Amino acid sequence: MRLFLDTANIEQIRHGVRLGVVSGITTNPSIISREGKVDYQSLVKEICSIVPGPVSTEVLSQDAQGMIAEAREIAKWAENITVKIPASLDGIEATSVLAKENIKVNLTLCFSLNQAILGATAGATFVSPFVGRLDDIGEDGMKVVADIAQYLCYYQLPTQVIAASIRHPQHCLAAARAGAHIATVPYKVLLQMIQHPLTDIGIKRFTEDWEKVMGAKSIDPGKL
């Protein structure tokens, strides 16, 4: 399972890429708004220049023709742009048109296998079930991810499932077990994934043992 970062913060993105574990970015209007008043196009282009893989950028139009027009313009910004289209009837229509033009689509705000089936059939590159938001209303968000992943695998379809609206590291584990191709995670969750108290205890113990024997707090690589 690959990891995308769900942010538009440049420093967070640079750090994720520097770690070597982030292969794509997802954004949305809410995430962009957290960065304050920015030049939207310039920000997206900068993100695309940093990240080696897909960068998902959302359209704002709600009708099919408006979505198509926006998507065509956004797709010109960079080669690794993926356009986020909502899982609505107009969104499905727009997806089918854009897919024929080889514009990559991430069908977003997906909450059911039915929506994913329509998105995959229309030619979406990705479908993004929102796990956390489904959990919020008492549904099993990860079950939807698993159902979609099983469907795509069974019919050997090229569409990939992105587990979105990830709230905590346990969601990442569940997404991997469910067969998600990708989990898109907030920066905070990415940092939490590496944390374990036994690792911290082990590092501290190794350091203390070294200092007891060698009487030094640092290691000179040249003397090893």
Buried (B, 14 or more C-beta within 10 A) or exposed (E): BBBBBBBBBBEBBBBBBEEEEBBBBBBBEEBBEEBEEBEBEEBBBBBBEBBEBBBBBBBEBEEBEBBBBBBBEBBEBBEBBBBBBBBBEBBBBBBBBBBEEEBBBBBBBBBBBEBBBBBBBBBBBBBBBBBBBBBEEEBEBBBBBBBBBBBBEEEEBEBBBBBBBBBBBEBBBBBEEBBBBBBBBBBEBBBBBEEEEEEEEEEEEEEEEBEEEEEEEEEEEEEE
